[in-house]
Amino acid sequence: MKGSTRKRGKTWTAYWWVSRLDQETGQLGRQQRSQGGFRIQKDAQAFLNEKLSSLATGTYVEPDKQPLAEFMAKVWLPGISGTVRPLTAFRYERIIRNYITRRDIGAVPLRHLTGGHMNALYAELEREGLSIATRRLVHAVIRRALNDAIRWRKLARNPAAEADPPSAPTTRAQSWTGRELRIFLGQVADDRLFALWRLAATTGMRRGELLGLPWRCVDLEGGKLRVEQQLLPTKGGVTFGPPKSKRGERTVALDPETVEALRRHRDVQVLERDLAGPGYEDHDLVFADELGRPIYPSRLGEWFVKARKDAGIPTGTLHVLRHTAATIALTERVPLHIVAGRIGDDPKTVLATYAHLLPHSDAEAAAVVAAAIVDRPLTNNHTTEVERVD
């Protein structure tokens, strides 16, 4: 097998030959293939060597001529729709539509894609003011799609692996103080969804878990609830699905005040159902609108921001209640694994997320160890043993 590399303009192109059967004549012939966009000859030669090796071993994959946007929207997304959650598929579709289809990269055939195309897209998105998180998400979606293209033998390599996506931002969870939380709960004391706000603040439950919570999973007598599902936004409305992860399936203990708030909320809900009559849609949801219908997650977020501003608290989305619940528990020395279990997260993730919110913990650890040494001073025997080891 032979091939060559050649410089075209400022980049290098690799050329190789493949055997092709002429469907009309039945004769076996050869056709040239090429791949350009390499910044240096060494990269082009390395790529060519891979192609020649795959031809020799019979593992060669014919590069696909289908444009990136068409492949992602018409082949990839339908191909994975049964393996991802509806919300994930909806997000993928939105990314393809907003950031790939209407841009130059969307028209580039899979066979011609390079890391340079990816970098050009990231630079374009940055000029438009998109956040690092969004740009990294676009990169992740393209990379996954092209990895699947390799599995489906439409590509031999992933051009996204050659790109330079934005570095991961250093983000830290924001938490309210206990005083701010008390002010907020005082502000929403007469709110129709007070029980939801209090439940979020005391358990750290996620937005979808709160909105998808059914009464059958709430044991008011036992003072606990079971998280088994969450409400997920979709393109056409909402749907129900399992929790975010296996750890999300959990039983959470409730304090007496939160149980009482849920009792009052249930009484109001029964009254709303009676007033609505046949127009009430009973989905067994703890938190629904006045007609029993699911509350769209983004609306709940908007209501929270309004209530937070009315309370005079300058920052925080609905997720801040989750952060605050975890932070207060850790501050009050609730064991890490208990906190992680209550909020349905991995202990390592909890520690990485909230450690910076506990600046006094390291100093306290030093003081505790020092106090233990003072309370139990070293004996002469201990000193002698140490000296013998040295």
Buried (B, 14 or more C-beta within 10 A) or exposed (E): BEBEBEEEEEBBBBBBBBEEEEEEEEEEEEEEBBBBBBBEBEBBBEBBEBBBEBBEEEEBBEBBEBBBBBBBBEBBBEBBEEEBBBBBBBBBBEBBBEBBBEBEBBEBBBBBBBBBBBBBBBEBBBEEEBEBEBBBBBBEBBBBBBBBBEEBEBBBBBBBEBBEBBEEEEEEBBBBEEEBBEBBBEBBEEBBBBBBBBBBBBBBBBBBBBBBBBBEBBEBEEBBBBBBBBBBBEEEEBBBBBBBEEBBBBBBEBEEEBBBBBEEBBEEBEEBBEEBEEEBEEEEBBBBBBEBBBBBBEEBBEBBEEBBEEBEBEEBBBBBBBBBBBBBBBBEEEEBEEBBBBBBBEBEEBBEBBBEBBEEEEEEEEEEEEEEEEEEEEEEEEEEEEEEEE
